[in-house]
């Protein structure tokens, strides 16, 4: 007897292909992949196109100065923005700032921490110009005046925001191979001082109330000197404490300033200083600072000048140890001042006046300090070792000469 088999009456159903499920518009996975693709394309390609003209136009509108940018890159996965070959020029075309590479990394935690959080801000190869045009004006003051003119604050704006700093946190701020050119024009002289390369790392720089940030700064000066700074910074209210050290600095940069005040031809010496410090402001904004454990050495010094010109002052070493300075108390306390192998060339001129009187400022340079708090200065020990004084009275004929050698002197409780 034949079997009674039942055949399917409908169309045959093929099994689904799992490889094509992700193409199904109804699948959440498709939309997730599509959103990720759009986010990536927009981040890598669209954001740089929009950001570059935004940065240029914003700075130019706010300052009235030209800005050029090379290439802009953005990584949407780490929220990192990189700007190459940035240049900012003054109204006369002088380059104020140039940066080889600027990298900024914004943290997503900014959304819920109610503050702008930067994981890293890095400046590579930055060159900065600071130029003083006159005693009352410099390029920075002109820039700030133009910013205020072009972007005036709305009435009541400062009162609305309380005049405080925006909530800001920079986890790591680093400067690599940066330089600062200081240019000045005292009297008829032109002074240029190159500072750098500067390598600096600052951690936890922020404007959050009561939060400190640690820092380590290392700056190489043009003459081979080294400036290091370690400490912490709190911006609101401002408070900074730490230590600063300057090693092997030449006094050449200050010569034009000394020549504008005194009849000096040259100054040779090498300076080293280290001290602990505290700088802070109170709730009213009043500034106070103090230096403690101040140690300084000025070695191989020689000063020439006066009329007639000669090397009238020299010494092997001037050492200061145990200094304590406080402001606004206006006190300076020094434990020891030690002067080694000093030489003084002193004379009375043909008019009978001491040659050193040429170093005294005229009456027109005397400031009225009647309203200022006088400084209280004390020195526990002052010592001169192996001093020499050469004295001439040129008002007499023949000239009277007197030399004093191997002079030792010690004074206490000055």
C-alpha positions in Angstrom: 0.0 0.0 0.0 1.6 3.3 -1.0 2.5 5.7 1.7 0.4 8.8 2.1 3.0 11.6 1.9 2.0 15.2 2.3 3.8 17.6 0.0 4.2 21.3 0.9 1.7 23.5 -0.9 3.4 26.9 -0.3 6.6 28.3 -1.8 9.9 27.0 -0.4 11.5 29.1 2.4 15.3 29.6 2.1 17.3 29.9 5.3 18.5 33.5 6.1 22.1 34.4 5.4 23.7 35.7 8.7 26.3 37.6 6.7 23.7 40.0 5.4 21.9 40.7 8.7 24.0 43.7 9.4 22.7 45.3 6.1 19.1 45.1 7.3 17.9 48.7 7.9 15.8 47.4 10.8 18.9 46.1 12.7 20.3 48.4 15.5 23.8 47.2 14.6 23.5 48.8 11.2 22.6 52.2 12.6 25.4 52.0 15.1 27.9 51.3 12.4 26.4 54.0 10.2 26.5 56.6 13.0 30.2 55.6 13.8 31.1 56.0 10.1 29.4 59.5 9.9 31.1 60.5 13.2 34.5 59.4 11.9 34.2 61.1 8.6 32.9 64.3 10.1 35.6 64.3 12.8 38.6 63.5 10.6 37.6 65.6 7.5 34.8 68.1 8.2 35.9 69.5 11.6 39.3 70.6 10.3 37.7 72.4 7.4 35.3 74.3 9.7 37.8 74.9 12.6 40.6 76.5 10.6 38.6 79.5 9.3 36.8 79.8 12.6 40.1 80.2 14.5 41.6 82.6 12.0 38.4 84.8 11.7 37.8 84.8 15.5 41.3 86.0 16.3 41.4 88.6 13.5 38.0 90.0 14.5 39.0 90.2 18.2 42.5 91.7 17.7 42.6 93.4 14.3 45.7 91.5 13.5 46.6 88.9 10.9 46.7 85.1 11.7 47.9 82.3 9.4 47.6 78.6 10.0 49.2 75.7 8.2 47.3 72.4 8.7 44.6 71.5 11.2 43.9 67.9 12.3 41.3 66.5 14.6 41.0 63.0 16.1 37.3 62.5 17.1 38.1 59.4 19.2 40.4 61.2 21.6 39.0 64.7 21.0 42.4 65.9 20.1 43.0 69.0 17.9 46.4 69.7 16.3 47.3 73.0 14.7 50.5 73.3 12.7 52.5 76.4 11.7 50.5 79.1 13.6 51.6 82.7 13.2 50.2 85.8 14.8 51.5 89.2 13.6 51.2 92.7 14.9 49.7 95.6 12.9 53.1 96.5 11.5 53.8 92.9 10.3 56.1 92.1 13.2 55.6 88.4 14.3 54.4 88.3 17.8 53.8 84.5 18.2 54.7 81.5 16.1 54.1 77.9 17.0 55.3 74.8 15.1 52.7 72.6 16.7 49.8 73.1 19.1 48.0 70.1 20.5 44.8 70.4 22.6 43.0 67.4 24.1 39.5 68.0 25.5 38.1 65.6 28.0 34.5 64.3 27.8 34.3 64.7 31.5 33.8 68.5 30.9 30.1 67.7 30.3 29.4 66.6 33.9 32.1 68.3 35.9 30.8 71.8 35.1 34.3 72.9 34.0 36.3 72.9 30.8 38.7 69.9 31.2 41.9 69.6 29.1 43.8 66.3 29.3 46.8 67.9 27.6 47.8 71.2 26.1 51.2 71.0 24.3 53.2 73.8 22.6 56.1 72.7 20.5 58.6 75.2 19.0 56.8 78.4 20.1 58.5 81.8 19.6 57.2 84.8 21.4 58.2 88.4 21.1 57.8 91.0 23.9 58.9 94.5 22.8 58.7 97.6 24.9 58.1 100.5 22.5 58.4 103.2 25.2 58.4 103.4 29.0 54.6 103.6 28.9 53.8 101.3 26.0 54.6 97.9 24.7 53.2 95.6 22.1 51.2 93.6 24.6 49.5 96.8 26.0 48.6 97.9 22.5 47.1 94.4 21.7 45.0 94.5 24.9 43.8 98.0 24.1 42.7 96.9 20.6 40.9 93.8 22.0 39.0 96.0 24.4 38.1 98.4 21.7 37.0 95.8 19.2 35.2 93.5 21.7 33.7 95.9 24.3 32.0 94.2 27.2 28.2 94.6 27.4 26.9 96.8 30.3 26.6 94.7 33.4 28.4 91.8 31.9 31.2 91.7 34.5 28.7 92.1 37.3 26.7 89.2 35.9 29.5 86.7 35.9 31.0 88.0 39.1 34.3 89.0 37.4 35.7 85.5 38.2 37.8 83.2 36.0 36.0 80.5 34.0 36.1 77.0 35.5 39.1 75.5 33.9 41.4 72.5 34.5 44.5 71.6 32.5 45.8 68.2 33.6 49.1 68.6 31.8 50.5 71.8 30.2 53.9 71.3 28.4 56.2 73.6 26.5 58.9 72.1 24.4 61.8 74.0 22.7 60.0 77.4 23.2 61.8 80.8 23.1 61.0 84.3 24.2 62.7 87.3 22.6 62.7 90.4 24.9 63.3 93.7 23.0 63.6 97.1 24.6 64.8 100.6 23.7 66.2 102.3 26.8 67.4 105.8 25.9 69.3 105.4 22.5 70.2 101.8 23.1 68.5 98.7 21.6 68.4 95.6 23.9 67.6 92.1 22.8 67.5 89.2 25.2 66.8 85.7 24.0 65.3 83.4 26.6 65.2 79.7 25.8 64.9 77.0 24.8 62.2 76.6 27.4 61.1 73.2 28.6 58.3 73.4 31.1 55.7 71.0 32.4 52.8 72.1 34.6 50.3 69.6 36.1 46.8 70.3 37.4 46.8 74.0 36.3 43.2 75.1 37.1 40.9 77.9 38.3 38.9 75.6 40.6 38.7 77.1 44.1 41.3 75.7 46.5 43.0 73.3 44.1 46.7 73.4 43.6 48.8 72.4 40.5 52.4 71.2 40.6 54.9 72.6 38.2 58.4 72.1 37.0 60.0 74.7 34.7 63.4 74.6 33.1 64.6 77.6 31.1 68.0 77.9 29.3 69.2 81.5 28.8 71.2 82.7 25.9 74.4 83.0 27.8 74.3 79.4 29.0 72.6 80.2 32.3 69.9 77.9 33.6 66.7 78.9 35.4 64.7 76.2 37.2 61.4 76.6 39.0 59.5 74.1 41.1 56.4 74.6 43.1 52.6 74.8 43.0 50.1 77.2 41.7 46.5 78.0 42.7 44.8 80.5 40.5 41.7 81.4 42.5 42.6 82.9 44.8 46.1 83.2 43.5 48.7 81.3 45.6 52.1 80.0 44.5 54.9 78.5 46.6 58.1 76.8 45.7 61.7 77.4 44.9 63.5 79.2 42.1 67.2 78.8 41.1 69.3 80.8 38.6 72.7 79.4 37.8 75.6 81.1 35.9 73.8 84.2 34.5 75.8 87.0 32.9 75.0 90.6 33.7 75.4 91.7 30.1 71.6 92.2 29.5 71.4 94.8 32.2 74.3 96.9 31.0 72.2 99.2 28.7 69.9 99.9 31.7 72.8 100.8 34.0 74.4 103.0 31.3 71.1 104.9 31.0 71.3 105.8 34.7 75.1 105.8 35.5 78.3 106.8 33.7 79.3 103.1 33.2 81.1 101.6 30.2 81.0 97.9 31.1 80.0 95.5 33.7 81.3 91.9 34.0 80.0 89.4 36.5 78.3 86.0 36.8 75.2 85.7 39.1 73.7 82.6 40.8 70.7 82.8 43.0 68.4 80.4 44.7 65.5 81.0 47.1 62.2 79.7 48.3 59.2 81.9 47.8 55.5 82.4 48.5 53.3 84.7 46.4 49.6 85.1 47.1 46.6 87.5 47.0 43.9 87.8 49.6 40.1 88.0 49.0 40.4 91.7 48.3 43.1 91.2 45.7 46.0 92.6 47.8 49.4 91.1 46.8 51.9 89.8 49.3 55.1 87.8 48.8 58.1 86.6 50.7 61.5 85.1 49.9 63.2 82.8 52.4 66.6 81.0 52.6 67.9 83.4 50.0 71.4 82.5 48.7 73.2 84.4 46.0 76.7 84.7 44.6 78.2 87.3 42.3 81.6 86.3 41.1 84.4 87.7 38.9 82.9 91.2 38.9 84.5 94.2 37.2 82.9 97.6 36.6 84.5 100.3 34.5 83.4 103.8 33.6 83.3 107.3 35.2 85.3 110.3 33.8 88.2 109.7 33.2 87.3 106.1 32.5 88.9 103.4 34.5 88.0 100.0 36.2 87.0 101.5 39.5 85.4 98.4 41.2 86.2 94.7 41.1 85.9 91.7 43.4 86.3 88.0 43.2 83.0 87.1 45.1 80.1 88.8 46.7 78.1 86.1 48.6 74.7 86.7 50.4 73.3 83.9 52.6 70.3 83.5 54.8 68.2 86.3 53.3 64.5 86.8 54.3 62.4 89.4 52.4 58.8 90.2 53.1 56.3 92.5 51.3 54.1 94.5 52.2 55.9 94.4 55.5 58.9 95.9 53.6 61.6 94.0 55.6 64.8 92.5 54.5 67.0 90.5 56.9 70.3 89.1 55.8 72.5 86.8 58.0 75.8 87.1 56.1 77.3 89.3 53.4 80.8 88.3 52.4 83.0 90.3 50.0 86.2 88.6 48.8 89.2 90.3 47.2 87.5 93.6 46.5 89.3 96.5 44.7 88.2 100.1 44.7 89.9 102.8 42.7 89.0 106.1 44.4 90.1 109.6 43.7 89.5 113.3 44.2 89.3 115.1 40.9 91.1 118.3 40.1 88.1 120.2 41.5 88.4 118.3 44.7 85.2 116.3 44.2 85.3 112.5 44.8 85.1 110.6 41.5 82.4 108.3 43.0 80.1 111.2 43.3 79.4 110.7 39.6 77.5 107.6 40.6 75.0 109.6 42.7 71.7 110.3 41.0 70.7 113.9 40.3 67.9 115.7 42.1 65.6 115.1 39.1 65.7 111.3 39.6 64.8 111.4 43.3 61.3 110.0 43.8 58.9 111.2 46.5 58.5 108.2 48.7 56.8 110.0 51.6 53.7 107.9 51.2 55.5 104.6 50.9 56.3 102.3 53.8 60.0 102.6 54.5 62.1 99.5 54.2 63.7 98.0 57.3 67.0 96.4 56.4 69.3 94.5 58.7 72.5 92.5 58.2 73.8 90.3 61.0 77.4 89.9 59.7 79.2 91.9 57.0 82.8 90.7 56.2 85.5 91.9 53.8 88.4 89.7 53.0 91.7 90.8 51.5 90.5 94.2 50.3 92.5 96.8 48.4 91.9 100.5 47.9 93.8 102.7 45.6 93.4 106.5 46.4 94.6 109.6 44.6 94.1 113.2 45.3 94.4 114.8 41.9 93.7 118.3 43.2 97.2 118.4 44.6 100.5 118.8 42.6 102.2 116.5 42.7 99.3 114.0 43.0 99.0 112.4 46.4 98.6 108.6 46.2 97.8 106.1 48.9 97.3 102.3 48.6 95.7 100.1 51.2 96.2 96.4 50.9 95.1 93.2 52.7 92.2 95.0 54.2 89.9 92.9 56.5 86.8 94.3 58.0 83.9 92.7 60.0 80.8 94.5 61.1 77.9 93.0 63.1 74.3 93.8 63.6 73.9 96.5 61.0 
